[in-house]
Amino acid sequence: MIEIKNLKKVFDHNVVALEKFNLRIEDGQFIALLGPSGCGKSTTLNCLAGLLDPTEGTILFDGKDVTKTVPKDRNIGMVFQSYALYPHLSVLDNIAFPLKQKGVAKQERYMKARDVANKLQINHLLDRKPAQLSGGQQQRVALCRAIVKEPKILLLDEPMSNLDARLKIEIREVIKSIQQDLGVTTILVTHDQEEAMALADKIAILDGGEIQQYNTPDILYECPNNLFVANFMGNPPMNFIHATMLDSTHFSIGGIKLKCAMKLDTDLSGKQIKLGIRSHLMSFVFEKDEDHPLSMQVRIVENLGKELLVYGTVGNDGLRISYPDKSRYGLLKALAKDKGYVYLELGRRYNVFEILGGRNCVLF
């Protein structure tokens, strides 16, 4: 188990990268640290690896304080964004290098290197140099080198950011498969929410050096704590509609009174709010009726193959709505060209955010 307690990291010129950072990771879990550039993800990973000394706080591995322990004594494997392979060494020697540093005999380290290379399906590349490999192959070599010494913890620092979309999916499958086979505790740093959701058991979303929410991908997607988390999770992004709470059970959008389908944990009567609604939970029709009272002007229609994605506006708010009936593509394109309207139902599940502070007030 990994425990990070009250971690703080301050760089030169009083730049605070981490502030009162607390995290607990169980053995065998796959955890993602997710957030925008500069939020403290890589700083956290480097503190865990021993590459950075925290200004304050404690890091425990299985109850043992390793805050001041040097990297080589932490039993970790690390994969960097840049791969960091030795260009003058063969693939075999690159993979075996950590075992050489530990004093493992040549025959044994080469045997282990070949075994892990076989698992990642690069055993046919062992005599090549890194410059002769594709990006995906180099990343597999970096993964082999990280896991060949059977680390207690595997740290991945944006390992797929240099790969194209198809290779990302391929390497994602490799990483997930290896993590499941080895049962190794794994921490991934990424700014790609799709990558985090696909791989991680739990995700910590960071902003400004602090954890905004730490939970399973489903909970983060369905029940975000605040506007920041809601904005960050999901593709297409969550829709946000400005509204005014009239009383505890009704709100108004553009002068239209609507009943709130969600129970709230506080009385927001008279306050400005934002409704947060996923694109697949909204629906629309082409003629206004009692169940579809909101007008949305159609701007753009995209054919995504499995469905249509319809862009429109309600007041000053831009929306994206997933629409399954592809037979209406021509009609919707004509509406977009003519700046026509469709009529919305908000659905039965959404989030209600305070404007000030951005807190989600829905009682889940």
VOGU-3710 file (C-alpha; in Angstrom, 3 decimals, decimal comma):
1> mieiknlkkv> 0,000/0,000/0,000  1,130/3,540/-0,803  0,215/6,417/1,486  0,952/10,046/0,692  0,373/12,276/3,695  0,191/16,085/3,600  2,684/16,280/0,747  3,843/19,759/-0,206  6,367/20,761/-2,839  7,579/24,335/-3,290
11> fdhnvvalek> 10,021/25,203/-6,071  12,171/28,306/-6,470  10,486/31,726/-6,343  7,866/30,263/-3,984  6,096/28,296/-6,734  3,794/25,811/-4,963  3,394/22,645/-7,058  1,651/20,514/-4,407  -0,357/21,641/-1,379  -1,609/19,295/1,388
21> fnlriedgqf> -1,685/16,361/-1,023  -3,116/13,168/0,490  -3,637/9,878/-1,346  -3,961/6,209/-0,405  -3,386/3,469/-2,988  -4,072/-0,196/-2,282  -1,780/-2,987/-3,481  -2,418/-4,031/-7,067  -4,510/-1,002/-7,984  -4,117/0,939/-11,223
31> iallgpsgcg> -4,354/4,642/-10,408  -4,305/7,625/-12,785  -3,273/11,156/-11,858  -5,255/13,297/-14,285  -5,264/17,020/-14,891  -4,049/19,912/-17,060  -0,416/20,901/-17,498  1,098/22,355/-14,347  -1,416/20,799/-11,933  1,182/18,742/-10,016
41> ksttlnclag> 0,852/15,298/-11,636  4,492/14,746/-12,603  5,717/16,406/-9,406  3,748/13,816/-7,411  5,180/10,974/-9,499  8,749/12,270/-9,149  8,328/12,532/-5,376  7,098/8,923/-5,309  10,094/7,862/-7,392  12,549/9,737/-5,188
51> lldptegtil> 13,621/12,033/-8,014  12,316/15,045/-6,065  12,441/15,704/-2,334  9,133/17,018/-0,963  9,194/20,265/0,986  6,848/18,789/3,581  4,910/15,575/4,113  5,489/11,837/4,199  5,482/8,979/1,667  4,922/5,463/2,983
61> fdgkdvtktv> 5,349/2,165/1,112  3,691/-0,659/3,095  3,921/1,453/6,241  7,628/2,224/5,783  8,668/5,879/5,477  10,521/6,213/2,149  10,358/10,019/1,919  14,167/10,311/2,004  14,980/6,910/0,464  17,038/7,050/-2,757
71> pkdrnigmvf> 15,314/5,871/-5,953  17,316/2,652/-6,359  16,138/1,426/-2,954  12,407/1,999/-3,554  11,824/-1,039/-5,802  10,038/0,941/-8,509  9,938/0,749/-12,284  9,433/3,957/-14,237  8,507/4,676/-17,853  9,104/8,200/-19,124
81> qsyalyphls> 7,385/10,195/-21,856  10,687/10,348/-23,781  11,340/6,556/-23,398  14,918/7,391/-22,191  16,518/4,422/-23,945  20,299/4,121/-24,276  20,978/4,685/-28,003  24,308/2,795/-28,057  22,858/-0,363/-26,501  20,826/-3,076/-28,200
91> vldniafplk> 17,206/-3,649/-27,213  18,303/-6,690/-25,194  20,911/-4,695/-23,288  18,476/-1,823/-22,716  15,974/-4,193/-21,139  18,597/-5,998/-19,063  20,318/-2,814/-17,856  18,408/-2,467/-14,517  19,370/-6,052/-13,666  23,003/-5,331/-14,513
101> qkgvakqery> 22,910/-2,413/-12,078  21,611/-4,788/-9,391  24,508/-7,155/-10,004  22,476/-9,954/-11,594  24,651/-12,428/-13,514  24,730/-11,966/-17,289  23,067/-15,255/-18,197  20,222/-14,716/-15,725  19,557/-11,100/-16,681  19,475/-11,942/-20,388
111> mkardvankl> 17,090/-14,813/-19,691  14,744/-12,511/-17,775  15,049/-9,805/-20,459  14,121/-12,274/-23,202  11,191/-13,558/-21,155  9,655/-10,099/-20,639  10,360/-9,153/-24,280  8,418/-12,232/-25,341  5,460/-11,155/-23,189  5,384/-7,773/-24,923
121> qinhlldrkp> 5,952/-9,386/-28,345  9,252/-7,681/-29,198  11,549/-10,709/-28,907  12,311/-10,390/-32,639  13,787/-6,908/-32,057  16,368/-7,747/-29,403  19,436/-7,229/-31,629  18,341/-3,806/-32,908  19,297/-0,375/-31,594  16,569/2,084/-30,433
131> aqlsggqqqr> 17,024/4,265/-33,543  15,889/1,326/-35,691  12,538/1,057/-33,867  9,174/2,759/-34,305  7,710/4,861/-31,504  5,436/2,048/-30,403  8,314/-0,439/-30,362  10,479/1,935/-28,329  7,667/2,328/-25,825  7,422/-1,456/-25,461
141> valcraivke> 11,166/-1,607/-24,805  10,790/1,064/-22,123  7,965/-0,961/-20,530  10,090/-4,121/-20,624  12,982/-2,331/-18,935  10,648/-1,023/-16,217  9,099/-4,405/-15,359  12,053/-6,770/-15,857  13,232/-6,272/-12,267  9,729/-7,127/-10,980
151> pkillldepm> 9,116/-3,809/-9,228  6,681/-3,356/-6,369  5,387/-0,172/-8,021  5,209/0,835/-11,696  5,223/4,570/-12,454  4,146/5,773/-15,922  4,808/9,420/-16,802  2,649/10,248/-19,876  3,970/7,157/-21,687  1,662/7,509/-24,699
161> snldarlkie> 1,782/11,241/-25,389  4,237/10,829/-28,289  2,204/8,131/-30,066  -0,463/8,460/-32,733  -4,074/7,549/-31,989  -3,897/3,938/-33,240  -0,648/3,200/-31,402  -2,073/4,697/-28,198  -4,867/2,120/-28,232  -2,356/-0,669/-28,899
171> ireviksiqq> -0,009/0,381/-26,067  -2,992/0,915/-23,768  -3,934/-2,723/-24,256  -0,353/-3,804/-23,573  -0,105/-1,756/-20,366  -3,442/-2,991/-19,020  -2,626/-6,605/-19,849  0,821/-6,450/-18,212  -0,564/-4,731/-15,110  -3,263/-7,372/-14,710
181> dlgvttilvt> -0,839/-10,261/-15,282  1,756/-8,967/-12,817  -0,677/-7,493/-10,288  1,757/-4,610/-9,820  0,568/-1,366/-8,241  0,607/1,146/-11,115  0,365/4,935/-11,177  -0,180/6,687/-14,507  0,279/10,402/-15,081  -1,772/11,715/-17,990
191> hdqeeamala> -3,698/14,740/-19,247  -5,874/12,483/-21,456  -9,145/11,670/-19,658  -10,032/8,923/-22,147  -6,701/7,233/-21,421  -7,270/7,511/-17,664  -10,825/6,141/-17,854  -9,791/3,229/-20,058  -6,927/2,079/-17,825  -7,426/3,115/-14,214
201> dkiaildgge> -9,345/1,523/-11,352  -9,474/4,946/-9,699  -8,587/8,444/-10,889  -7,322/11,425/-8,907  -8,182/14,671/-10,712  -5,718/17,443/-9,848  -5,844/21,201/-10,206  -3,483/23,720/-8,660  -1,565/21,034/-6,784  -4,667/19,731/-4,995
211> iqqyntpdil> -6,921/16,710/-5,547  -10,356/17,842/-6,722  -11,855/14,351/-6,598  -10,569/10,793/-6,212  -12,867/7,975/-7,228  -13,729/5,397/-9,876  -14,116/6,523/-13,506  -17,886/5,934/-13,368  -18,369/8,115/-10,281  -16,225/10,916/-11,709
221> yecpnnlfva> -18,195/10,802/-14,955  -21,660/10,597/-13,423  -21,230/12,509/-10,139  -18,463/15,141/-10,421  -17,774/17,115/-7,244  -17,488/20,446/-9,015  -17,426/22,262/-12,335  -13,711/21,625/-12,824  -14,136/17,843/-12,647  -17,296/17,980/-14,767
231> nfmgnppmnf> -15,470/20,006/-17,420  -12,522/17,641/-17,467  -14,313/14,294/-17,701  -16,126/13,003/-20,752  -15,995/13,154/-24,517  -18,040/14,924/-25,792  -17,667/17,320/-22,856  -20,579/17,834/-20,498  -23,169/20,410/-21,605  -23,691/23,418/-19,317
241> ihatmldsth> -26,852/25,528/-19,333  -27,278/28,673/-17,249  -30,482/28,745/-15,206  -32,065/30,389/-12,160  -33,468/28,407/-9,249  -36,990/29,713/-8,585  -37,585/27,585/-5,475  -36,369/24,256/-4,100  -37,933/22,225/-6,936  -38,111/24,521/-9,987
251> fsiggiklkc> -35,712/26,478/-12,151  -36,038/28,809/-15,115  -34,169/28,772/-18,428  -34,805/31,760/-20,669  -38,056/32,497/-18,860  -39,348/28,913/-19,172  -40,202/27,298/-15,839  -39,109/23,675/-15,460  -39,294/21,144/-12,640  -35,941/20,023/-11,222
261> amkldtdlsg> -35,611/16,267/-11,600  -32,791/16,022/-9,024  -32,849/16,307/-5,244  -30,488/18,993/-3,966  -28,497/19,072/-0,727  -29,104/22,796/-0,181  -31,721/25,469/-0,933  -30,616/27,466/-3,979  -33,813/29,527/-4,337  -33,145/32,738/-6,244
271> kqiklgirsh> -29,568/31,764/-7,146  -27,909/31,432/-10,535  -26,881/27,863/-11,352  -25,407/25,768/-14,135  -27,068/22,549/-15,204  -24,548/19,935/-16,308  -25,975/17,330/-18,693  -24,238/14,600/-20,690  -24,855/14,681/-24,428  -26,439/11,201/-24,554
281> lmsfvfekde> -28,925/11,978/-21,755  -30,672/14,816/-23,628  -33,229/14,380/-26,388  -34,974/16,586/-28,898  -37,919/16,586/-31,292  -38,658/18,671/-34,366  -41,975/20,108/-33,143  -42,381/21,820/-29,769  -44,591/20,081/-27,197  -45,086/20,046/-23,414
291> dhplsmqvri> -42,254/17,580/-22,863  -39,818/19,476/-25,104  -40,277/23,185/-24,291  -36,725/24,494/-24,837  -35,704/25,788/-28,270  -32,199/24,977/-29,510  -30,889/26,570/-32,678  -29,017/23,981/-34,743  -25,517/25,034/-35,864  -23,538/21,958/-36,953
301> venlgkellv> -24,234/18,251/-37,488  -21,485/15,614/-37,461  -21,906/12,023/-38,649  -19,800/9,891/-36,279  -20,722/6,587/-37,883  -22,613/5,070/-34,956  -24,595/8,258/-34,262  -24,977/11,939/-35,068  -23,543/14,714/-32,925  -25,694/17,834/-33,113
311> ygtvgndglr> -24,270/21,201/-32,061  -26,632/23,999/-31,109  -27,270/26,949/-28,808  -29,788/27,688/-26,074  -29,435/31,382/-25,318  -25,672/31,931/-25,038  -24,899/28,337/-24,115  -23,419/25,975/-26,684  -24,621/22,354/-26,510  -23,699/19,007/-28,057
321> isypdksryg> -26,337/16,283/-28,252  -25,827/12,667/-29,320  -28,632/11,620/-31,658  -28,995/7,925/-32,604  -31,334/8,252/-35,619  -28,936/8,703/-38,543  -31,853/8,787/-41,003  -32,443/12,382/-39,860  -28,987/13,524/-40,964  -30,308/15,325/-44,055
331> llkalakdkg> -33,061/17,088/-42,123  -30,662/18,226/-39,410  -28,141/19,483/-41,986  -30,923/21,521/-43,603  -31,875/22,954/-40,193  -28,242/23,886/-39,553  -28,022/25,637/-42,924  -31,264/27,551/-42,301  -30,481/28,230/-38,612  -33,586/26,303/-37,662
341> yvylelgrry> -34,623/24,883/-34,298  -35,203/21,618/-32,476  -36,890/21,309/-29,078  -35,191/19,813/-26,032  -35,987/17,622/-23,094  -33,264/17,843/-20,429  -33,656/14,253/-19,322  -34,030/12,754/-15,857  -30,415/12,843/-14,722  -28,169/15,893/-14,556
351> nvfeilggrn> -25,954/17,888/-12,222  -26,713/21,237/-10,593  -23,697/23,451/-9,929  -23,479/26,645/-7,931  -22,013/29,453/-10,013  -19,922/30,706/-7,076  -17,446/28,003/-6,133  -18,726/25,512/-8,712  -19,898/22,899/-6,184  -22,263/20,142/-7,337
361> cvlf> -25,384/20,391/-5,156  -27,127/17,213/-6,283  -27,855/14,734/-3,479  -26,653/11,420/-4,913
//
